């Protein structure tokens, strides 16, 4: 009977054991699930950012009619205690809105000297028309921080540390008019090659590390007017053969070595081309032939010691600069009669006999090796800089239109004008050999009318170490407005 009882009780014990663990297991599962839910909820809530009214932290300035607000978030000037470390989380920011429900508001936002490091996706605003980020330590951009700003016209991310742009950054349609990515560390701009710029007028990529410009980039920017690419280490340029609307191209301070007949052939609407401080050694005679609208050309400070005599310069050209190239002779063959400004300073030119009359009104020929000046070649010049040459006498045949004459630094012992010159300003500074100003030295000077003075001339004399004597009649017969003598303690 005991054995029977034992056999009868065992199933009951087993049954009780199974029955007692089922609710415990369910309770354990529910507790664990609840814990996971709490953790997930807590984690999610941690990412929910507090609403941050931008004008409570930054400075907001309204214009008179309250139609435009300038938001200025400038580093240590932030108004909130939490921003004293120059950090500002833009993800929860609330932009200003119009006070009148039916009114419209335009917002220009400036963020400078903030430790942002990257740009997140910013809250939507149809009022935002300008975004400026300067010196904010930005190293990267999310792929879509600006998708929600369909009215954005100006985007400027300058003086940061951008090394690259996501390839899809600008693929969405946009209404940007001005894009400034200057002073970063960009090595490639694939994002710009893939961009859809519908209204872009100017782009600034200067002071980056691009090294090369592809025809894909030129094509993507074909409707742009102003392009700045200075100081980008560019040595390879390919503009392709597709015409563009570019009007100004700045390639100063790069590493170009040759300008061929095709280098800029597709940029037929260019009005200004800047190539200063490159490493150019050769320019093809047809390099600028197709640039019919070109008015300004800067080739200064390269290694172009000699321009081809048959170099074709556009008829529209009004300014050309070839300073600092080590040229030894007059560099041009045929030159446009529309030319008004000519800069040939800091070369080694010994003679300016052009074989033609050049219609420039401003001529800078300073710091060359001129011992004479062919005034007949420049009959219309009004401003003439012949400083730091090898002139021992005042040039003759100076034009009747001359108003400013600079003779600083020439080795003249005396100054004497033999022919009539209608000047308003004469500069005789840093004359190392000038010893005397004799009687009637300036008697042929005829004062020229200016906006400030009538029929008189201003003469400046300073830092002439050997000048010891100025005759009492040195300025006789001359209508003087002013004589400026400086560092002339030894004069009697």
HUWOLIN-V769877 format. One record per backbone hydrogen bond with DSSP energy under -1.0 kcal/mol. CO is the residue of the C=O (numbers start at 1). NH is the residue of the N-H. If there is no record, write none. Layout:
co=CO nh=NH
co=CO nh=NH
This chain:
co=1 nh=5
co=2 nh=6
co=3 nh=7
co=4 nh=8
co=5 nh=9
co=6 nh=10
co=9 nh=13
co=10 nh=14
co=11 nh=15
co=12 nh=16
co=13 nh=17
co=14 nh=18
co=15 nh=19
co=16 nh=20
co=17 nh=21
co=18 nh=22
co=21 nh=25
co=22 nh=26
co=23 nh=27
co=24 nh=28
co=25 nh=29
co=26 nh=30
co=27 nh=31
co=28 nh=32
co=29 nh=33
co=30 nh=34
co=31 nh=35
co=32 nh=36
co=33 nh=37
co=34 nh=38
co=35 nh=39
co=36 nh=40
co=37 nh=41
co=38 nh=42
co=39 nh=43
co=40 nh=44
co=41 nh=45
co=42 nh=46
co=44 nh=47
co=52 nh=94
co=53 nh=56
co=54 nh=58
co=57 nh=79
co=59 nh=72
co=61 nh=70
co=63 nh=66
co=67 nh=106
co=68 nh=63
co=69 nh=108
co=70 nh=61
co=71 nh=110
co=72 nh=59
co=73 nh=112
co=74 nh=77
co=75 nh=78
co=80 nh=83
co=81 nh=84
co=83 nh=86
co=86 nh=115
co=90 nh=93
co=92 nh=52
co=94 nh=54
co=100 nh=103
co=106 nh=69
co=107 nh=129
co=107 nh=130
co=108 nh=71
co=109 nh=132
co=110 nh=73
co=111 nh=134
co=112 nh=75
co=114 nh=116
co=116 nh=118
co=117 nh=139
co=117 nh=140
co=119 nh=142
co=127 nh=107
co=129 nh=153
co=129 nh=154
co=130 nh=109
co=131 nh=156
co=132 nh=111
co=133 nh=158
co=134 nh=113
co=136 nh=116
co=136 nh=117
co=138 nh=161
co=139 nh=163
co=140 nh=119
co=145 nh=122
co=146 nh=149
co=148 nh=125
co=149 nh=152
co=153 nh=177
co=153 nh=178
co=154 nh=131
co=155 nh=180
co=156 nh=133
co=158 nh=135
co=162 nh=185
co=163 nh=187
co=166 nh=169
co=168 nh=171
co=170 nh=196
co=177 nh=201
co=177 nh=202
co=178 nh=155
co=179 nh=204
co=180 nh=157
co=182 nh=159
co=186 nh=209
co=189 nh=193
co=190 nh=194
co=192 nh=195
co=201 nh=225
co=201 nh=226
co=202 nh=179
co=203 nh=228
co=204 nh=181
co=206 nh=183
co=210 nh=212
co=211 nh=235
co=211 nh=236
co=213 nh=238
co=214 nh=218
co=215 nh=219
co=216 nh=220
co=217 nh=221
co=219 nh=222
co=221 nh=224
co=222 nh=245
co=225 nh=247
co=225 nh=248
co=226 nh=203
co=227 nh=250
co=228 nh=205
co=230 nh=207
co=232 nh=211
co=234 nh=255
co=236 nh=213
co=247 nh=271
co=247 nh=272
co=248 nh=227
co=249 nh=274
co=250 nh=229
co=252 nh=231
co=256 nh=279
co=257 nh=281
co=257 nh=282
co=259 nh=284
co=264 nh=267
co=266 nh=244
co=266 nh=268
co=267 nh=270
co=271 nh=295
co=271 nh=296
co=272 nh=249
co=273 nh=298
co=274 nh=251
co=276 nh=253
co=280 nh=303
co=282 nh=259
co=284 nh=287
co=285 nh=312
co=288 nh=291
co=290 nh=292
co=291 nh=294
co=295 nh=318
co=295 nh=319
co=296 nh=273
co=297 nh=321
co=298 nh=275
co=300 nh=277
co=303 nh=305
co=308 nh=311
co=314 nh=317
co=318 nh=340
co=318 nh=341
co=319 nh=297
co=320 nh=343
co=321 nh=299
co=323 nh=301
co=327 nh=348
co=328 nh=350
co=336 nh=339
co=340 nh=361
co=340 nh=362
co=341 nh=320
co=342 nh=364
co=343 nh=322
co=345 nh=324
co=349 nh=369
co=361 nh=382
co=361 nh=383
co=362 nh=342
co=363 nh=385
co=364 nh=344
co=366 nh=346
co=370 nh=390
co=373 nh=375
co=374 nh=377
co=375 nh=378
co=377 nh=358
co=378 nh=381
co=382 nh=403
co=382 nh=404
co=383 nh=363
co=384 nh=406
co=385 nh=365
co=387 nh=367
co=399 nh=402
co=403 nh=424
co=403 nh=425
co=404 nh=384
co=405 nh=427
co=406 nh=386
co=407 nh=410
co=408 nh=388
co=410 nh=412
co=413 nh=435
co=413 nh=436
co=421 nh=423
co=421 nh=446
co=423 nh=448
co=424 nh=458
co=425 nh=405
co=426 nh=460
co=427 nh=407
co=429 nh=409
co=435 nh=468
co=435 nh=469
co=437 nh=471
co=438 nh=441
co=440 nh=443
co=441 nh=417
co=442 nh=445
co=444 nh=421
co=453 nh=450
co=457 nh=481
co=457 nh=482
co=458 nh=426
co=459 nh=484
co=460 nh=428
co=461 nh=486
co=462 nh=430
co=464 nh=467
co=468 nh=492
co=469 nh=437
co=471 nh=474
co=473 nh=440
co=473 nh=476
co=474 nh=442
co=475 nh=478
co=478 nh=480
co=479 nh=457
co=482 nh=459
co=484 nh=461
co=486 nh=463
co=488 nh=491
